[in-house]
């Protein structure tokens, strides 16, 4: 309960909530345009060549780094992609990931995938 002096000073303002995807403005995904495709190496103790994309979000023109999931991709400059809000833990600064099978980012039809198909944009085999 606030004291009388605290009430005289002014109303209390609530703390701002911490957000994992500040570039989205509360949305679960955003559409964007790739303007650079790059390869980076993860931090210790991991070792690999991870593919990332610099994406300019269409809604608010913010620029983010996004991970390209899976094996192989067809992305190049000016590809239109959907971005979601999680990234690999061993790449600092890469807090977003691209969604396979939407817009210009094709799924992996070459895989004979049955588990986690939707993560890789593979259609269900009948």
Buried (B, 14 or more C-beta within 10 A) or exposed (E): EEEEEEEEEEEEEEEEEEEEBEBBEEEEBBBBBBEEBEEBEBEEEEEEEBBBBBBBBEEEEBEBBBBBBBEEBEBEEEBBBBBBBEBBEBBEEBBBBBBBBBBBBBBBEEEEBEEEBEBBBBEEEE
